Amino acid sequence: MKRRFPSLSSLRVFDTVARLKSFKLAAEEIGVSPTAISHQIKLLESQLMVRVLERSPRRVMLTTEGNILYSATTQAFSLLKTAIAKIDSQHNPVPLTLTTTTAFISCWLVPHLTLLREQLPDIDLRFHANDNVIDIEATGVDLAIRYGFPSEKEANVYPIFKDDFVLAASPSLRINKLEDLLQMTLIHTDGRRIPAPPPDWDIWRSLFGPKDLTVSHGLHFTDEVHSIQSAIAGQGVVIASRLMLRQAIKDGLLVCPFPYQLCGATYYIIENRNSQHTNAIKYFRQWIETQINK
C-alpha cells in the first residue's frame, strides 16, 4: 500500500513534539490544545502507516522511524526558516544591533544618523548603549564599537580612529592664554579607565601648565557626555576626546584655544563572527571608516 505524503502542519507538530519531548509544551508553543496536537500526530502516523512516537504518562520518545523523520524535519524547517529570513531581508531593512558607549552614540553617531540613513537606507540600526564590554556573540549583538588598544591578531577587529584628548571651552569664556585657566572652573570626568594614566588635569598641568593651577576643585562628572554638555553651557573648561568634541567644535559651541593634546587610545570595531548580517556589517564598517576619518 502506498503511503500518503503527510501534510506540512502535521510535520510541524511532530517536529515540535520531538524537539520538546512533550505534547503539552508543543501545544503551548504552537498555540493549540494538547488534543489538537494528539490529533495531528495520529493523522501523521496514519498517513505514514508507522508509529513515530512512543507515549507514556511521563515522557514522549521517538521510535526508530520517528528518529529518521525528525532528522529530516529538523533540516527541512531550518532551511525553510533561512529562506524566509532571506526573503524578508529583501523587503525590509536589515536590523543591525550595535553596542557602544553612551558618549560615542550621543556625540558621534546621533549627529551622523541622517547621513547614515541617506547613504545606507537598507540598514536599520538598533543601538545598545553600554560603557561595559559585553560578549557580542553570547548576546547576539552584530557588532561593537569599543575604545582601547585592539589586538592586531584577531581577524574580526578593525581599528577605525586613533584618538587624543584636548582642552575645550565655550567661546564665551574668551580663553587666550594658559594663565586664563587660573580663573576658570575645571570640569573633571571621573572614572576614566582608558588610557592609563587618564588624561586629566594633573597630567595637563605637569605637561603644559600653568604650574600653579589648582586641579583639586571644580565640577565632577562620571560621564564624558555630561562633562562636554557642561562645557558647552559655559560652566567651565573640559579635557575630552577630540572625536567626542568634533561636532560641538564644528557647530561653534566649543573651541580648542591651545594646540596641545594628551594621548588617547583607539576606537575600533569588533564584528560578531556568527552574525547573519555579514554584508550589512561590512557596508556599515566601510561607511563609518570613511566618515570618522574626514
Backbone as a ProteinNet text record, in pm:
[ID]
protein_1_A
[PRIMARY]
MKRRFPSLSSLRVFDTVARLKSFKLAAEEIGVSPTAISHQIKLLESQLMVRVLERSPRRVMLTTEGNILYSATTQAFSLLKTAIAKIDSQHNPVPLTLTTTTAFISCWLVPHLTLLREQLPDIDLRFHANDNVIDIEATGVDLAIRYGFPSEKEANVYPIFKDDFVLAASPSLRINKLEDLLQMTLIHTDGRRIPAPPPDWDIWRSLFGPKDLTVSHGLHFTDEVHSIQSAIAGQGVVIASRLMLRQAIKDGLLVCPFPYQLCGATYYIIENRNSQHTNAIKYFRQWIETQINK
[TERTIARY]
84.7	0	88.8	53.1	132.1	103.4	208.5	193.3	161.9	70.7	37.5	142.3	176.1	271.9	202.1	259.4	192.2	183.7	87.8	69.5	180.3	205.3	308.3	273.5	143.6	102.7	131.3	107.1	134.1	284	362.8	508.9	561.6	502.9	543.3	511.5	392.7	354.6	449.1	476	568.6	706	759.7	892	896.5	791.1	786.1	778	693.8	682.8	815.2	878.6	1005.7	1114.8	1113.1	1215	1191.9	1065.7	1034.4	1007.2	987.7	957.6	833.1	735.8	616	501.6	381.9	262.8	217.6	226	179.8	263.5	398	486.3	472.9	453.2	433.7	305.1	201.2	73.2	88.1	164.1	184.3	265.1	366.2	448.7	372	294	220.4	94.2	37.5	-82.8	-211.5	-210	-330.1	-344.8	-447.9	-470.5	-389.9	-357.8	-291.5	-370.9	-502.7	-586.9	-561.4	-546.2	-518.1	-381.4	-285.5	-152.1	-162.9	-234.7	-251.5	-319.8	-418.7	-489.8	-394.3	-308.8	-215.1	-113.1	-68.3	27.4	-39.3	-164.2	-236.8	-256.6	-287	-304.7	-174.7	-63.1	68	99.6	74.9	105.5	16.5	-107.5	-196.2	-151.4	-98.4	-51.8	78	164.3	291.1	277.6	169.5	142.9	250.7	310.8	406.5	388.6	432.2	431.1	562	550.8	670.3	702.2	603.7	623.4	572.4	646.4	600.3	559	430.8	381.5	374.7	404	382.7	340.2	284.9	240.9	354.1	478.6	589.1	670.3	672.4	759.6	713.4	771.4	746	879	882.8	1006.7	985.1	1090.9	1086.5	1108.9	1033.8	1059.8	1177	1216.8	1322.9	1281.7	1156.3	1106.8	1094.1	1058.3	1046.8	1180.5	1286.4	1420.8	1459.9	1427.5	1457.4	1382.3	1254.3	1171.6	1217.8	1253.2	1294.1	1423.1	1514.3	1636.9	1606.4	1504	1467	1391.7	1297.8	1220.2	1307.5	1406.5	1497.5	1568	1620.7	1689.6	1592.7	1476.1	1380.4	1329.9	1291.3	1238.9	1348.4	1470.8	1583.5	1605.9	1599.5	1614.7	1500.2	1380.1	1265	1279.1	1324.7	1342.7	1448.7	1556.9	1662.7	1611.1	1534.5	1479.9	1384.3	1298.5	1202.4	1274.4	1380.8	1459.6	1524.2	1573.8	1634.5	1529.9	1412.5	1305.1	1265.7	1254.9	1216	1318.8	1447.8	1553.7	1554.6	1499.6	1494.6	1385.1	1288.7	1175.9	1168.6	1256	1257	1399.4	1417.8	1552.5	1616.1	1746.6	1818.1	1835.3	1784.6	1805.2	1947.5	2028	2167.6	2186.5	2226.2	2240.4	2384.1	2400.5	2533.1	2541.9	2647.8	2672.3	2795.9	2786.1	2898.9	2870.7	2959.9	2945.1	2837.4	2785.7	2687.9	2747.2	2873.6	2938.7	2948.3	2985.7	3000.4	2866.1	2761.2	2628.3	2584.1	2598.6	2548.3	2627.9	2760.4	2845.5	2883.2	2884.3	2925.6	2814.9	2756.2	2659.7	2532.4	2474.2	2348.4	2362.8	2468.1	2481.8	2497.2	2535.6	2556.3	2441.7	2335	2227.8	2157.9	2135.5	2068	2149.5	2278.7	2366.9	2371.6	2374.4	2377.7	2254.5	2138.7	2013.8	2002	2062.9	2061.9	2151.6	2268.1	2366.2	2347.6	2291.3	2265.8	2120.5	2025.7	1883.5	1833.3	1902.6	1854.9	1904.1	1978.8	2028.1	1949.3	1885.2	1806.1	1885.4	1947.8	2036.3	1958.7	1999.2	1946.2	2063.6	2059.2	2171.5	2156.2	2266.6	2272	2382.5	2342.7	2439.9	2486.3	2615.5	2670.3	2819	2860.4	3001.4	3086.1	3020	3092.9	3104.2	3208.6	3228.9	3135.9	3059.5	2971	3015.7	2978.1	3010.5	2909.5	2951.6	2855.2	2807.8	2890.6	2848.1	2746.6	2765.8	2672.4	2538.5	2540.3	2417.3	2350.9	2416.3	2357	2369.2	2451.7	2475.7	2564.6	2536.8	2607.5	2748.5	2764.8	2897.9	2907.8	3033.1	3059.4	3162.8	3146.6	3249.9	3307.2	3434.7	3498.4	3617.9	3666	3775.6	3884.5	4004.5	4112.9	4230.2	4290.5	4408.3	4383	4326.6	4283.4	4400.2	4372.3	4470.6	4474.9	4594.3	4609.3	4597.6	4590.1	4586.6	4445.8	4343.3	4206.3	4152.9	4099.4	4055.3	3929.4	3849.6	3723.5	3733	3855	3877.5	3933.4	3871.3	3910.9	3929	4053.1	4075.3	4018.4	3951	3889.9	3934.7	3983.8	4024.2	4116	4233.1	4326.8	4292.2	4257.2	4204.6	4310	4284.1	4362.1	4267.5	4319.6	4238	4288	4192.3	4226	4144.3	4188.5	4116	4015.4	3892.1	3787.1	3704.7	3651.4	3568.2	3474	3372	3280.4	3355	3329.4	3395.8	3361.4	3250	3211.3	3308.9	3388.9	3484.3	3609.7	3632.4	3742.5	3878.5	3910	4040	4143.4	4249.8	4353.8	4490.8	4517.9	4649.3	4632	4735.3	4727.8	4692.8	4740.7	4713.7	4564.8	4489.4	4344.5	4277.5	4340.8	4282.4	4275.6	4359.7	4360.4	4227.8	4154.5	4027.1	3906.7	3933.2	3825.7	3790.1	3665.2	3622.9	3667.2	3734.3	3780	3671.7	3644	3544.2	3619.1	3586.1	3654.5	3561.2	3616.4	3544.1	3609.3	3541.4	3598.2	3575	3665	3646.2	3693.6	3766.6	3820.8	3917.8	3901.7	3990.1	4088.4	4053.8	4138.4	4150.6	4274	4402	4441.9	4547.7	4600.4	4747.2	4786	4702.6	4604.4	4492.1	4388.6	4434.5	4389.5	4424.6	4346.1	4395.5	4322.7	4399.4	4348.8	4407.6	4545.2	4570.6	4704	4809.9	4782.1	4877.7	4887.8	4773.2	4776.1	4867.2	4850.9	4933.1	5081.1	5113.1	5253.9	5319.6	5241.2	5297.9	5291.7	5181.1	5158.4	5141.3	5101.4	5081.2	4941.6	4922.8	5022	5054.6	5174.9	5223.4	5145.6	5089.7	5016.4	4866	4824.6	4682.7	4634.5	4524.9	4465.2	4372.5	4408.1	4332.6	4240.7	4235.5	4153.9	4009.6	3980	3844.2	3777.5	3649.7	3576.2	3451.6	3400	3281.7	3324.5	3261.8	3298.3	3179.2	3204.5	3103.2	3162.6	3075.2	3120.5	3095.8	3039.5	3009.5	3064.5	3141.1	3202.8	3100	2984.2	2879	2836.6	2821.5	2779.7	2889.4	3013.7	3125	3124.6	3103	3101.7	2983.3	2867.6	2749.6	2770.4	2837.6	2867.1	2958.1	3057.3	3147.1	3072.2	2982.3	2902.4	2818.3	2770.9	2690.4	2774.3	2906.3	2992.4	3023	3008.2	3026.3	3169.9	3258.8	3397.5	3473.6	3593	3683.8	3698.7	3697	3698	3815.5	3864.5	3958.1	3880.2	3867.1	3782.5	3837.4	3781.4	3817.9	3794.9	3894.4	3880	3763.2	3746.8	3637.6	3502.3	3490.1	3364.2	3332.4	3435.6	3417.8	3394.7	3420.8	3427.2	3302.3	3184.8	3061.2	3036.3	3061.4	3040	3135.1	3257.4	3353.6	3309.5	3264.5	3217.2	3098.9	3011.4	2892.6	2923.2	3047.6	3084.5	3045.9	3006.4	2966.8	3088.1	3197.5	3320.8	3438.7	3546	3671	3784.5	3892.8	4014.5	4118.9	4139.3	4225.5	4374.5	4414.4	4556.7	4584.6	4706.3	4740.2	4787.4	4776.5	4830.1	4729.9	4785.3	4699	4760	4672.3	4713.3	4682.3	4765.3	4749.2	4619.6	4553.1	4433	4454.6	4344.7	4350.8	4287.4	4239.2	4186.7	4041.8	3959.6	3825.4	3835.2	3767.8	3775.5	3643.9	3623.1	3502	3534.1	3447	3452.7	3326.5	3343.5	3229.9	3198.3	3070	3025	3044.4	3132.9	3162.8	3045	2946.3	2829.6	2708.8	2724.2	2610.8	2565.4	2434.3	2377.9	2381.1	2422.1	2416.4	2555.6	2632.6	2771.8	2783.1	2695.8	2703	2668.9	2564.7	2526.6	2637.7	2701.2	2811.8	2926.2	2956.8	3065.3	3035.7	2914.8	2879.2	2884.5	2834.6	2836.6	2979.6	3064.1	3204.3	3274.2	3252.6	3315.1	3264.9	3135.3	3078.8	3140.2	3144.5	3194.5	3342.9	3419.2	3562.7	3585.3	3500.3	3512.4	3472.7	3357.3	3306.2	3388.6	3437.6	3504.6	3643.4	3698.1	3832.7	3829.6	3710.5	3701.4	3751.5
-119.4	0	125.1	220.6	342.9	438.3	488.5	583.8	723.4	792.1	928.8	1023.6	1126.6	1225.2	1310.1	1320	1391.9	1541.6	1604.6	1748.6	1824.6	1947.5	2030.8	2061.7	2078.7	2110.8	1995.2	1871.2	1756.7	1737	1765.9	1756.1	1862.2	1981.5	2087.1	2047.8	1990.7	1946.2	1837.1	1739.7	1631.8	1688	1778.5	1835.9	1905.9	1975.6	2047.6	1951	1847.5	1747.2	1674	1637.2	1564.7	1649.7	1778.9	1868.1	1892.6	1909.9	1942.9	1819.9	1706	1580.5	1592.9	1669.4	1692.7	1741.4	1678.4	1724.7	1859.6	1872.8	1995.6	2115.1	2098.9	2209.6	2244.9	2142.2	2167.1	2245.3	2210.3	2281.4	2427.7	2453.3	2590.9	2671.7	2608.7	2681.4	2713.1	2617.4	2637.6	2720	2710.3	2786.7	2712.6	2580.8	2499.4	2413.1	2329.7	2243.4	2114.1	2048	1917.3	1815.5	1826.9	1735.7	1752.8	1879.6	1906.6	1851.3	1860.7	1804.9	1654.1	1588.3	1443.3	1402.3	1481	1450.9	1457.9	1557.6	1574.3	1460.4	1415.9	1304.7	1175.8	1152.5	1034	1038.9	1156.7	1173.8	1143.7	1194.2	1170.2	1021.3	954.1	811.2	730	773.1	700.6	719.7	840.6	866.1	791.4	779.3	708.6	558.7	519.8	379.7	320.6	408.6	364.1	454.7	403.2	487.3	566.4	695	779.7	821.2	803.4	841.6	731.8	711.2	624	713	702.8	789.5	713.4	785.4	732.3	850.5	825.6	937.5	1034.2	987.9	1072.9	1133.9	1069.3	1122.1	1075	1140.6	1105.8	1064.7	951.5	903.3	879.4	896.8	870.9	722.9	668.7	533.7	539.4	425.5	423.4	505.5	485.8	563.6	711.9	738.1	877.3	949.2	879.4	939.5	973.7	885.3	912	1036.5	1042.1	1155.8	1285.4	1279.8	1400.5	1458.8	1370.5	1417.1	1496.9	1452.5	1520.3	1650.5	1647.3	1769.7	1879.5	1842.8	1942.6	2018.7	1945.8	2009.9	2089.2	2030.9	2094.9	2227.4	2228.1	2351.1	2455.3	2409.3	2503.1	2572.6	2494.9	2552.9	2648.6	2612.8	2699.9	2832.8	2826.2	2948.4	3038.6	2977.2	3055.2	3121.2	3046.1	3100.8	3215.7	3199.6	3305.1	3428.6	3408.1	3521.9	3598.6	3525.7	3591.2	3670.1	3611.2	3681.3	3806.9	3793.2	3906.9	4018.1	3981.3	4082.2	4160.9	4103.3	4173.2	4278.8	4268.4	4361.1	4447.6	4424.1	4502.1	4542.1	4657	4696.8	4591.6	4573.9	4475.9	4529.7	4460.1	4506.1	4473.6	4575.7	4558.9	4614.2	4527.9	4569.5	4608.1	4728.8	4783.4	4819.5	4774.3	4815.7	4904.1	5013.4	5103	5192.2	5284.6	5369	5474.6	5523.5	5632.1	5754.8	5785.5	5902.7	5891.2	5774.5	5758.4	5772.8	5715.3	5728.6	5874.3	5940.4	6077.5	6177.9	6167.6	6271.9	6247.6	6122.7	6099.9	6036.8	5927.1	5857	5938.2	5993.3	6066.7	6182.4	6264.2	6371.1	6321.1	6194	6140	6050.5	6039.2	5945.4	5981.5	6108.9	6149.4	6107.1	6132.8	6093.1	5941.4	5870.7	5724.5	5669.1	5720.7	5668.8	5705.6	5817	5853.9	5761.1	5728.4	5651.5	5500.4	5456.2	5312.7	5293.1	5319.9	5315.4	5176.9	5071.2	4935.1	4879.8	4959.7	4915.2	4984.8	4906.6	4958	4934	5040.4	5026.3	5024.9	4935.4	4930.4	4950.7	5057.8	5092.4	5032.2	4982.5	4929.2	5005.4	5104.8	5188.7	5119.2	5092.7	5025	5058	5117.3	5152.1	5033.4	4921.6	4799.4	4709	4631.1	4538.3	4419.1	4388	4271.8	4171.3	4047.6	3939.9	3945.6	3996.5	4016.2	3884.6	3781.6	3653.2	3585.4	3598	3536.4	3609.4	3741	3820.6	3838.4	3795.6	3808	3946.6	4033.7	4167	4152.5	4230.3	4213.1	4271.3	4385.6	4445	4542.4	4571.4	4663.5	4765.3	4889	4990.6	5015.8	4987.6	4996.1	5089.9	5121	5216.7	5151.5	5148.1	5085.6	5057.9	4942	4904.2	4765.7	4762.8	4635.6	4545.3	4415.7	4316.7	4309.5	4311.4	4303.5	4159.6	4063.5	3923.5	3875.8	3943.7	3899	3945.7	3851.8	3880.9	3967.1	3965.3	4038.6	4172.6	4224	4351.4	4451.5	4571.9	4672.6	4809.2	4856.2	4992.1	5094.6	5198.2	5297.5	5439.6	5468.7	5606.4	5610.5	5675.7	5698.3	5832.4	5830.8	5948.6	6016.7	6143.5	6213.1	6303.1	6364.4	6448.5	6592.2	6684.1	6826	6906.3	7028.3	7119.7	7196	7205.7	7276.1	7360.3	7469.6	7558.8	7635.7	7692.5	7777.8	7902.2	7946.2	8069.5	8190.9	8182.9	8295.5	8317.9	8217.6	8231.8	8308.9	8320.5	8401.7	8361.7	8236.2	8187.9	8206.6	8278.1	8306.6	8255	8251.4	8207.3	8112.5	8033.9	7932.8	7992.4	8114	8176.1	8204.4	8211.2	8232.9	8117.7	7999	7882.9	7901.5	7989.2	8011.8	8070.9	8135.2	8197.2	8111.3	7993.5	7909.7	7794.4	7749.7	7627.3	7507.8	7413.6	7295.2	7186.9	7128	7020.5	6887.5	6798	6669.1	6556.7	6457.7	6334	6223.1	6181.2	6081.6	5939.8	5849.5	5707.8	5663.4	5745.9	5700.7	5586.5	5479.4	5363.1	5350.6	5410.3	5401.6	5541.1	5583.3	5517.3	5535.2	5468.4	5479.9	5522.4	5624.4	5706.5	5790.8	5827.6	5900.5	6040.9	6090.7	6227	6329.9	6365.7	6455	6584.8	6666.1	6797.4	6786.6	6682.1	6662.9	6652.2	6568.7	6549.9	6676.7	6740.7	6865.9	6968.3	6986.5	7084.7	7049.2	6920	6880	6897.7	6884.8	6895.7	7037.3	7106.1	7233	7352	7325.5	7435.5	7494.6	7608.2	7674.9	7593.4	7607	7524.5	7546	7665.3	7693.5	7671	7596.1	7565.1	7470.5	7506.5	7421	7320.8	7193.7	7091.9	7007.9	7037.7	6956.3	7003.6	7120	7175	7173.3	7204.1	7213.7	7126.8	7102.9	7020.3	6878	6779.7	6639.8	6563.7	6492.1	6407.3	6267.8	6169.8	6032.5	5992.3	6082.8	6055	6169	6134.7	6237.6	6323.6	6267.2	6345	6461.9	6435.1	6540.2	6645.6	6602.7	6697.3	6790.1	6734.3	6814.5	6910	6862.6	6948.1	7064.3	7037	7142.9	7248.6	7204	7298.3	7380.4	7316.4	7389.2	7497.5	7467.8	7565.1	7678	7673.7	7779.4	7770.5	7650.7	7633.9	7604.6	7587.1	7560	7509.3	7459.7	7411.2	7260.1	7186.7	7041.2	6985	6870	6790.6	6668	6653.9	6545.9	6493.5	6380.3	6317.2	6412.9	6425	6511.6	6466.3	6334.6	6283.5	6318.4	6307.3	6338.2	6487.5	6570.3	6715.3	6765.8	6683.1	6729.4	6802.7	6745.9	6807.8	6941.6	6947.8	7072.8	7181.7	7143.8	7240.6	7286.2	7189.5	7222.2	7318.2	7301.5	7386.2	7518.8	7538.2	7662.8	7671.5	7559.5	7559.3	7554.7	7498.6	7488.3	7528	7569.7	7597	7529	7500.9	7448.6	7560.8	7633	7752.6	7722.7	7597.6	7564.7	7446.2	7440.1	7332.9	7205.2	7198.2	7084.6	6968.8	6849.6	6732	6626.7	6544.5	6432.1	6303	6202.4	6076	6005.8	5951.8	5873.5	5730.4	5662.3	5523.9	5517.3	5400.6	5379.1	5332.5	5390.5	5338.4	5226	5114.4	5001.4	4924.2	4854.5	4774.9	4627.5	4559.4	4413	4356.7	4267	4206.9	4069.6	4041.9	3911.1	3809.5	3714.1	3615.2	3524.9	3519.9	3433.5	3509.7	3638.7	3718.9	3674.6	3683.3	3650.7	3771.1	3888.2	4011.5	4056.2	3964.2	3994.7	4107.1	4109.9	4215.3	4351.7	4356.6	4482.9	4533.5	4442.3	4480.5	4537.9	4473.9	4521.1	4661.7	4685.4	4816.5	4922.8	4888.9	4985.5	5017.8	4916.2	4940.1	5028.9	5002.5	5085.8	5229.9	5245.4	5380.1	5454.4	5390.3	5459	5487.9	5398.6	5424.2	5549.8	5568.5	5686.5	5814.3	5809	5928.5	5972.5	5877.5	5911.1	5971.8	5945.8	5998.3	6120.5	6178.7	6301.3	6421.3
0	0	0	-87.8	-99.7	15.5	76.1	186.8	133.5	198.1	160.8	217.6	138.7	188.5	294.6	414.6	523.7	498.4	562.4	546.8	620.7	577.7	640	785.1	813.5	950.4	1045.8	999.5	1086.9	1106.8	1003.2	1016.8	1113.3	1108.1	1200.6	1344.9	1366.3	1500.7	1548.2	1463.2	1500.3	1535.6	1452.5	1477.2	1612.4	1648.8	1776.3	1893.4	1881	1987.2	2005.3	1894.8	1901.9	1967.1	1939.7	1996.2	2144.8	2184	2322.9	2408.9	2343.7	2414.2	2501.6	2453.7	2534.5	2447	2461.5	2390.2	2447.2	2578.6	2644.1	2602	2605.3	2569.2	2421.5	2338.7	2196.5	2172.7	2245.9	2233.3	2272.6	2380.2	2425.8	2323.7	2263.9	2166.6	2039.4	1990.7	1866	1888.4	2009.5	2040.5	2013.7	2035.8	2020.6	2145.6	2148.5	2263.7	2250.8	2362.3	2355	2274.6	2277.5	2199	2049.9	2007.3	1866.1	1827	1918.2	1892.4	1874.2	1963.9	1957	1826.8	1783.6	1658.5	1539.3	1534.8	1424	1419.2	1536.5	1540.3	1491	1531.8	1485.2	1334.3	1281.4	1137	1064.2	1118.9	1058.2	1054.8	1166	1173.3	1079.8	1062.1	970	825.2	795.6	659.2	629	731.5	712.2	735.3	805.4	837.9	929.4	1012.8	1115.8	1237.4	1351.7	1471.8	1475.1	1505.9	1512.7	1656.2	1745.1	1885.4	1976.6	2085.8	2193.4	2309.3	2349.4	2456.7	2587	2694.2	2828.7	2915.2	3034.1	3118.7	3153.3	3152.3	3196.7	3083.8	2967.9	2862.8	2725.4	2625.5	2486.3	2424.8	2356.6	2295.8	2146	2070	1927.2	1899.1	1804.1	1756.4	1656.7	1606.6	1505	1383.4	1337.6	1224.2	1260	1386.8	1432.3	1429.8	1466.6	1461.8	1318.6	1224.9	1083.6	1036.2	1073.3	1031.2	1096.7	1224.7	1296.9	1240.3	1199.3	1136.4	1010.4	936.9	812.4	839.7	935.7	962.5	1022.2	1102.4	1159	1048.2	950	838.3	750.9	726.5	636.3	692.9	821	880	900.6	922.9	931.9	798.1	689.4	555.8	523.5	564.7	541	616	742.1	820.5	757.3	708.3	642.8	516.2	437.7	313	339.6	439.7	473.5	524.1	602.3	652.7	537.7	435.8	319.5	241.1	224.6	153.7	230	362.1	446.1	439	437.1	434.8	304.4	196.1	68.8	64.8	155.4	154.6	279.8	374.1	498.1	532	599.3	640.8	730.3	713.6	794.4	936.9	1038.8	1177.2	1222.4	1238.5	1276.8	1417.1	1510.5	1650.2	1679.8	1732.4	1761.9	1908.7	1975.5	2113.1	2117.7	2190.4	2208.8	2329	2355.3	2474.7	2453.6	2565.7	2560.8	2492.6	2522	2463.9	2312.7	2262.2	2117.5	2046.9	2104.9	2045.1	2045.8	2161.2	2176.7	2095	2099.8	2041.8	1896.6	1851.9	1712.7	1627.8	1674.3	1590	1565.9	1671.2	1654.4	1555.6	1563.1	1463.1	1319.4	1301.6	1166.9	1120.3	1199	1164.4	1033.5	1010.2	886.1	764.7	768.8	658.9	644.5	757.5	754.2	685.6	719.4	661.8	514.3	474.2	332.4	250.3	304.8	229.3	243.8	356.7	378.1	420.3	329.5	367.9	404	362.7	389.4	522.3	596.2	726.8	836.9	920.1	1032.1	1160.4	1212.8	1328.8	1459.7	1547.6	1684.5	1779.2	1856.8	1943.3	2081.8	2133.4	2269.6	2342.9	2422.6	2492.7	2619.8	2627.1	2744.3	2752.8	2863.1	2880.1	2922.6	2952.4	2986.7	2864.3	2858.9	2748.2	2764.5	2659.7	2663.3	2558.1	2578.4	2484	2370.2	2253.6	2144.8	2085.2	2090.6	2035	2126.2	2256.4	2351.6	2353.1	2330.4	2337.1	2201.8	2092.9	1960.9	1899.1	1958.9	1903.5	1779.5	1675.2	1548.6	1550.2	1611.8	1617.7	1732.9	1772.2	1881.7	1836.9	1884.3	1868.4	2006.4	2021	2152.5	2148.9	2268.5	2283.8	2367.6	2313.8	2387	2296.3	2315.6	2238.8	2178.5	2057	1997.1	1960.8	1966.3	1925.3	1772.8	1716.7	1572.1	1520.9	1612.7	1573.3	1540.2	1590	1570.3	1435	1357.4	1220.6	1217.3	1325.7	1325.3	1397.4	1416.3	1484.2	1383.8	1378.2	1279.8	1346.8	1364.1	1416.7	1318.6	1371.3	1282.4	1311.7	1434.3	1463.2	1583.8	1565.9	1677.2	1740	1867.1	1934.3	2021.2	2054	2156.1	2234.5	2339.9	2427.5	2421	2413.8	2403.6	2503.6	2527.1	2615.3	2531.7	2580.6	2507.7	2604	2550	2631.3	2540.5	2598.8	2524.2	2477	2354.3	2308.1	2393.4	2466.5	2552.4	2667.8	2701.5	2811.5	2769.2	2639.1	2585.3	2645.4	2635.2	2683.2	2572.1	2602.9	2503.8	2543.9	2672.8	2720.4	2837.1	2865.9	2970.6	3105.5	3133.2	3262.9	3282	3174.1	3186.9	3260	3256.3	3323.5	3474.4	3528.5	3672.9	3721.3	3630.8	3667.4	3627	3574.2	3521.4	3613.9	3601.8	3669.5	3585.3	3649	3577.4	3583.2	3468.9	3460	3454.1	3545.1	3556.1	3510.6	3442.7	3412.1	3493.9	3598.3	3690.4	3639.1	3677.2	3647.5	3511.8	3440.5	3311.8	3335.8	3259.3	3273.2	3158.4	3044.6	2925.4	2865.9	2833.7	2862.4	3008.7	3046.6	3183.2	3175.3	3253	3340.3	3260.3	3321.5	3248.1	3210.4	3095.7	3052.4	3132.8	3248.2	3337.3	3360	3453.8	3479	3544.5	3619.6	3678.2	3568.9	3468.3	3359.6	3275.7	3250.8	3175.5	3243.6	3372.9	3445.7	3439.4	3454.4	3455.2	3319	3211.3	3076.5	3019.6	3044.4	2976.8	3070.6	3197.2	3290.4	3281.6	3351.6	3436.4	3561.9	3610.4	3721.1	3849.3	3867.4	3990.6	3975.3	3872.3	3852	3961.2	4026.9	4130.4	4062.5	4068.8	3994.3	4083.7	4210	4301.4	4309.4	4255.9	4264.4	4126.9	4127.5	4001.6	3999.8	3879.5	3860.7	3823.5	3885.4	3861.2	3803	3693.9	3631	3610	3600.7	3573.4	3429.5	3350	3210.4	3125.3	3021.7	2937.9	2867.3	2833.1	2768.7	2857.2	2987.1	3079.9	3095.1	3095.9	3104.3	2983	2865	2742.7	2742.6	2785.5	2791.3	2888.6	2998.2	3094.5	3032.6	2954.9	2887.7	2783.5	2709.3	2609.7	2675.8	2796.4	2871.3	2929.8	2908.1	2957.7	3105.9	3161.9	3306.3	3345.7	3247.9	3279.5	3159.8	3186.5	3082.7	3098.2	2986.6	2991.9	2913.2	2955.7	2877.1	2830.8	2700.3	2648.4	2516.5	2475	2348.6	2231.9	2144.6	2027.4	1939.1	1926.6	1844.5	1905	2037.6	2102.7	2098.1	2084.9	2078.7	1936.5	1837.8	1698.6	1655.3	1680.5	1632.8	1701.9	1833.6	1907.6	1858.1	1823.1	1769.3	1630.4	1548.8	1414.8	1419.6	1518.1	1532.1	1600.2	1641.9	1707.1	1852.9	1911.2	2052.1	2144.7	2095.1	2173.1	2084.3	2150	2079.5	2154.3	2082.9	2144.8	2138.7	2246.8	2241.6	2234.9	2262	2263.5	2170.1	2113.9	2020.6	2089.7	2222.1	2296.5	2297.8	2315.7	2322.9	2415	2471.2	2554.8	2480.7	2502	2429.7	2467.2	2365.7	2387.4	2341.6	2314.4	2267.4	2128.3	2089.7	1954.4	1959.3	1874.4	1852.9	1750	1777.8	1686	1684.7	1574.1	1555.7	1578	1649.4	1660.7	1597.2	1502	1433	1492	1505.8	1552.5	1440.5	1461	1357.4	1325.6	1416.6	1395	1342.3	1316.5	1270.4	1131.4	1108.1	977	882.8	936.6	858.4	816.6	758.8	726	623.5	524.7	423.9	483.3	566.4	629.7	721.7	794.5	881.6	799.1	687.9	600.9	549.3	500.7	447.2	556.5	676	785.5	827	835.3	873.6	771.4	644	540.4	548.8	576.9	588.3	706.5	822.4	941	931.9	868	849.8	765.6	664.5	578.5	652.8	721.8	787.7	908.1	983.7	1109.1	1085.4	967.9	937.6	847.8	826.3	746.4	826.4
[MASK]
++++++++++++++++++++++++++++++++++++++++++++++++++++++++++++++++++++++++++++++++++++++++++++++++++++++++++++++++++++++++++++++++++++++++++++++++++++++++++++++++++++++++++++++++++++++++++++++++++++++++++++++++++++++++++++++++++++++++++++++++++++++++++++++++++++++++++++++++++++++++++++++++++++++

